[in-house]
Amino acid sequence: MKLRLDNDALTDDFFAETRLLGIQAPIRNYHFVWQLNNNLGYNFRLNTDIDKQLRKRGRQYLFSVYQHAENSFLSYYLYHNHCDGEYLLPEFKHMDFLWLMKGDIVDDEKCQAISNAVKLITSVQMVAELTNEKIKNKEHLVF
């Protein structure tokens, strides 16, 4: 008997109660994380346990993931969307970073406050909320 993993159910479960921001900031990932931590008071740290690996055209690509725990339930994950000319979410090639809010409800007011704060960082050119309907490769974000 073969067991099959239901990727759609897994993805739907992973994205329940999440918000995702796309951030255009053409700087190095460690520099952007440093700015978030020092200018906005976050504590993002590289989490190598959940780094995303994709295999395309016979090559392995590694996308860094940084994590900040807000409270006992809510965590923030910052994905670097680029790696050697490949994209974690190819449908959002213009976004350099993806900020996933997961584990607790983030209301519109809080999401907007985070977006506005991130826009104040000098290297940030744009911040936009990415709705679940627009994300074609959701499974690339699941860990």
ZADO-1210 file (C-alpha; in nm, 4 decimals, padded with zeros to 6 digits):
<atoms>
<atom x="00.0000" y="00.0000" z="00.0000" code="MET" pos="1"/>
<atom x="00.1320" y="00.3413" z="-00.0982" code="LYS" pos="2"/>
<atom x="00.0605" y="00.6457" z="00.1133" code="LEU" pos="3"/>
<atom x="00.0338" y="00.9782" z="-00.0640" code="ARG" pos="4"/>
<atom x="00.0867" y="01.3153" z="00.0925" code="LEU" pos="5"/>
<atom x="-00.1993" y="01.5539" z="00.0237" code="ASP" pos="6"/>
<atom x="-00.0028" y="01.8707" z="-00.0595" code="ASN" pos="7"/>
<atom x="-00.3160" y="02.0830" z="-00.1023" code="ASP" pos="8"/>
<atom x="-00.4443" y="01.9963" z="00.2455" code="ALA" pos="9"/>
<atom x="-00.0973" y="02.0468" z="00.3920" code="LEU" pos="10"/>
<atom x="-00.0626" y="02.3859" z="00.2240" code="THR" pos="11"/>
<atom x="-00.4150" y="02.4959" z="00.3256" code="ASP" pos="12"/>
<atom x="-00.3432" y="02.3998" z="00.6862" code="ASP" pos="13"/>
<atom x="-00.0072" y="02.5799" z="00.6833" code="PHE" pos="14"/>
<atom x="-00.1639" y="02.9014" z="00.5476" code="PHE" pos="15"/>
<atom x="-00.4611" y="02.9089" z="00.7864" code="ALA" pos="16"/>
<atom x="-00.4414" y="03.2309" z="00.9910" code="GLU" pos="17"/>
<atom x="-00.1413" y="03.3748" z="00.8054" code="THR" pos="18"/>
<atom x="-00.0565" y="03.7096" z="00.6438" code="ARG" pos="19"/>
<atom x="00.2189" y="03.7562" z="00.3860" code="LEU" pos="20"/>
<atom x="00.3977" y="04.0769" z="00.2911" code="LEU" pos="21"/>
<atom x="00.6186" y="04.1137" z="-00.0135" code="GLY" pos="22"/>
<atom x="00.9056" y="04.3561" z="00.0330" code="ILE" pos="23"/>
<atom x="01.1124" y="04.5157" z="-00.2400" code="GLN" pos="24"/>
<atom x="01.4512" y="04.6064" z="-00.0901" code="ALA" pos="25"/>
<atom x="01.7463" y="04.5371" z="-00.3217" code="PRO" pos="26"/>
<atom x="02.0079" y="04.4833" z="-00.0482" code="ILE" pos="27"/>
<atom x="02.1772" y="04.1794" z="00.1048" code="ARG" pos="28"/>
<atom x="01.9527" y="03.9677" z="00.3273" code="ASN" pos="29"/>
<atom x="02.1750" y="03.9990" z="00.6356" code="TYR" pos="30"/>
<atom x="02.1808" y="04.3790" z="00.5962" code="HIS" pos="31"/>
<atom x="01.8018" y="04.3961" z="00.5693" code="PHE" pos="32"/>
<atom x="01.7592" y="04.1740" z="00.8768" code="VAL" pos="33"/>
<atom x="02.0076" y="04.3933" z="01.0651" code="TRP" pos="34"/>
<atom x="01.7962" y="04.6994" z="00.9779" code="GLN" pos="35"/>
<atom x="01.4748" y="04.5298" z="01.0950" code="LEU" pos="36"/>
<atom x="01.6368" y="04.4270" z="01.4224" code="ASN" pos="37"/>
<atom x="01.8135" y="04.7561" z="01.4962" code="ASN" pos="38"/>
<atom x="01.5685" y="05.0111" z="01.3552" code="ASN" pos="39"/>
<atom x="01.2390" y="04.8416" z="01.4384" code="LEU" pos="40"/>
<atom x="01.3280" y="04.6354" z="01.7457" code="GLY" pos="41"/>
<atom x="01.2777" y="04.2861" z="01.6051" code="TYR" pos="42"/>
<atom x="01.4958" y="03.9873" z="01.6849" code="ASN" pos="43"/>
<atom x="01.5109" y="03.7990" z="01.3540" code="PHE" pos="44"/>
<atom x="01.7613" y="03.5137" z="01.3551" code="ARG" pos="45"/>
<atom x="01.8623" y="03.2779" z="01.0768" code="LEU" pos="46"/>
<atom x="01.6828" y="02.9453" z="01.1234" code="ASN" pos="47"/>
<atom x="01.8780" y="02.6887" z="00.9214" code="THR" pos="48"/>
<atom x="01.6320" y="02.4149" z="01.0255" code="ASP" pos="49"/>
<atom x="01.3661" y="02.5642" z="00.7974" code="ILE" pos="50"/>
<atom x="01.5785" y="02.7037" z="00.5116" code="ASP" pos="51"/>
<atom x="01.4040" y="02.6282" z="00.1850" code="LYS" pos="52"/>
<atom x="01.5767" y="02.4135" z="-00.0747" code="GLN" pos="53"/>
<atom x="01.4489" y="02.3890" z="-00.4290" code="LEU" pos="54"/>
<atom x="01.5815" y="02.1731" z="-00.7076" code="ARG" pos="55"/>
<atom x="01.5528" y="02.3259" z="-01.0537" code="LYS" pos="56"/>
<atom x="01.7286" y="02.2277" z="-01.3767" code="ARG" pos="57"/>
<atom x="01.9556" y="01.9842" z="-01.1942" code="GLY" pos="58"/>
<atom x="02.0755" y="02.2433" z="-00.9424" code="ARG" pos="59"/>
<atom x="02.0051" y="02.2892" z="-00.5740" code="GLN" pos="60"/>
<atom x="01.9027" y="02.6388" z="-00.4544" code="TYR" pos="61"/>
<atom x="01.8999" y="02.7420" z="-00.0887" code="LEU" pos="62"/>
<atom x="01.6727" y="03.0239" z="00.0289" code="PHE" pos="63"/>
<atom x="01.7463" y="03.1677" z="00.3742" code="SER" pos="64"/>
<atom x="01.4681" y="03.1912" z="00.6325" code="VAL" pos="65"/>
<atom x="01.4895" y="03.4172" z="00.9375" code="TYR" pos="66"/>
<atom x="01.2535" y="03.3819" z="01.2339" code="GLN" pos="67"/>
<atom x="01.1289" y="03.6184" z="01.5060" code="HIS" pos="68"/>
<atom x="00.8915" y="03.4980" z="01.7786" code="ALA" pos="69"/>
<atom x="00.6455" y="03.7730" z="01.8742" code="GLU" pos="70"/>
<atom x="00.4661" y="03.5885" z="02.1531" code="ASN" pos="71"/>
<atom x="00.3927" y="03.2294" z="02.2488" code="SER" pos="72"/>
<atom x="00.1891" y="03.1715" z="01.9316" code="PHE" pos="73"/>
<atom x="00.2735" y="03.4362" z="01.6713" code="LEU" pos="74"/>
<atom x="00.5979" y="03.4022" z="01.4770" code="SER" pos="75"/>
<atom x="00.7362" y="03.6011" z="01.1882" code="TYR" pos="76"/>
<atom x="00.9329" y="03.4353" z="00.9099" code="TYR" pos="77"/>
<atom x="01.1378" y="03.6328" z="00.6612" code="LEU" pos="78"/>
<atom x="01.2227" y="03.4447" z="00.3414" code="TYR" pos="79"/>
<atom x="01.4842" y="03.5658" z="00.0959" code="HIS" pos="80"/>
<atom x="01.3086" y="03.5322" z="-00.2412" code="ASN" pos="81"/>
<atom x="01.6258" y="03.5170" z="-00.4589" code="HIS" pos="82"/>
<atom x="01.9067" y="03.2651" z="-00.4982" code="CYS" pos="83"/>
<atom x="02.1457" y="03.2680" z="-00.7955" code="ASP" pos="84"/>
<atom x="01.8842" y="03.3925" z="-01.0417" code="GLY" pos="85"/>
<atom x="01.6062" y="03.1643" z="-00.9159" code="GLU" pos="86"/>
<atom x="01.3056" y="03.2656" z="-00.7065" code="TYR" pos="87"/>
<atom x="01.1271" y="03.0994" z="-00.4193" code="LEU" pos="88"/>
<atom x="00.8014" y="03.2507" z="-00.5488" code="LEU" pos="89"/>
<atom x="00.8606" y="03.3128" z="-00.9225" code="PRO" pos="90"/>
<atom x="00.5231" y="03.4883" z="-00.9506" code="GLU" pos="91"/>
<atom x="00.6706" y="03.7652" z="-00.7315" code="PHE" pos="92"/>
<atom x="01.0132" y="03.8113" z="-00.8930" code="LYS" pos="93"/>
<atom x="01.0081" y="04.1814" z="-00.8081" code="HIS" pos="94"/>
<atom x="00.9915" y="04.1044" z="-00.4338" code="MET" pos="95"/>
<atom x="01.3237" y="04.0568" z="-00.2577" code="ASP" pos="96"/>
<atom x="01.1804" y="03.9353" z="00.0740" code="PHE" pos="97"/>
<atom x="00.8636" y="03.7615" z="00.1913" code="LEU" pos="98"/>
<atom x="00.7434" y="03.8278" z="00.5483" code="TRP" pos="99"/>
<atom x="00.5092" y="03.5540" z="00.6710" code="LEU" pos="100"/>
<atom x="00.3085" y="03.6107" z="00.9904" code="MET" pos="101"/>
<atom x="00.1897" y="03.2776" z="01.1279" code="LYS" pos="102"/>
<atom x="00.0550" y="03.1123" z="01.4427" code="GLY" pos="103"/>
<atom x="-00.1972" y="03.3688" z="01.5631" code="ASP" pos="104"/>
<atom x="-00.4442" y="03.6100" z="01.4090" code="ILE" pos="105"/>
<atom x="-00.2882" y="03.9294" z="01.2722" code="VAL" pos="106"/>
<atom x="-00.5628" y="04.1854" z="01.2178" code="ASP" pos="107"/>
<atom x="-00.5599" y="04.4451" z="00.9408" code="ASP" pos="108"/>
<atom x="-00.4462" y="04.7196" z="01.1785" code="GLU" pos="109"/>
<atom x="-00.1390" y="04.5266" z="01.2966" code="LYS" pos="110"/>
<atom x="-00.0515" y="04.4150" z="00.9435" code="CYS" pos="111"/>
<atom x="-00.0751" y="04.7763" z="00.8230" code="GLN" pos="112"/>
<atom x="00.1380" y="04.8992" z="01.1158" code="ALA" pos="113"/>
<atom x="00.4118" y="04.6477" z="01.0302" code="ILE" pos="114"/>
<atom x="00.3927" y="04.7409" z="00.6626" code="SER" pos="115"/>
<atom x="00.4187" y="05.1126" z="00.7423" code="ASN" pos="116"/>
<atom x="00.7145" y="05.0582" z="00.9776" code="ALA" pos="117"/>
<atom x="00.9021" y="04.8502" z="00.7180" code="VAL" pos="118"/>
<atom x="00.8405" y="05.1215" z="00.4547" code="LYS" pos="119"/>
<atom x="01.0371" y="05.3653" z="00.6750" code="LEU" pos="120"/>
<atom x="01.3603" y="05.1683" z="00.6219" code="ILE" pos="121"/>
<atom x="01.5629" y="05.3639" z="00.3657" code="THR" pos="122"/>
<atom x="01.6454" y="05.0663" z="00.1406" code="SER" pos="123"/>
<atom x="01.2797" y="04.9564" z="00.1153" code="VAL" pos="124"/>
<atom x="01.1162" y="05.0579" z="-00.2109" code="GLN" pos="125"/>
<atom x="00.7796" y="04.8867" z="-00.1677" code="MET" pos="126"/>
<atom x="00.5762" y="04.6736" z="00.0733" code="VAL" pos="127"/>
<atom x="00.2579" y="04.4982" z="-00.0389" code="ALA" pos="128"/>
<atom x="00.0345" y="04.2342" z="00.1122" code="GLU" pos="129"/>
<atom x="00.0261" y="03.9180" z="-00.0978" code="LEU" pos="130"/>
<atom x="-00.3079" y="03.7431" z="-00.0719" code="THR" pos="131"/>
<atom x="-00.3328" y="03.3647" z="-00.0771" code="ASN" pos="132"/>
<atom x="-00.5177" y="03.3713" z="-00.4096" code="GLU" pos="133"/>
<atom x="-00.2203" y="03.5408" z="-00.5799" code="LYS" pos="134"/>
<atom x="00.0372" y="03.2867" z="-00.4572" code="ILE" pos="135"/>
<atom x="00.0794" y="03.0069" z="-00.7112" code="LYS" pos="136"/>
<atom x="00.3700" y="02.8235" z="-00.5434" code="ASN" pos="137"/>
<atom x="00.2489" y="02.8181" z="-00.1823" code="LYS" pos="138"/>
<atom x="00.4163" y="02.4842" z="-00.1200" code="GLU" pos="139"/>
<atom x="00.7563" y="02.6573" z="-00.1527" code="HIS" pos="140"/>
<atom x="00.6915" y="02.8410" z="00.1750" code="LEU" pos="141"/>
<atom x="00.5756" y="02.5385" z="00.3763" code="VAL" pos="142"/>
<atom x="00.8218" y="02.4000" z="00.6307" code="PHE" pos="143"/>
</atoms>
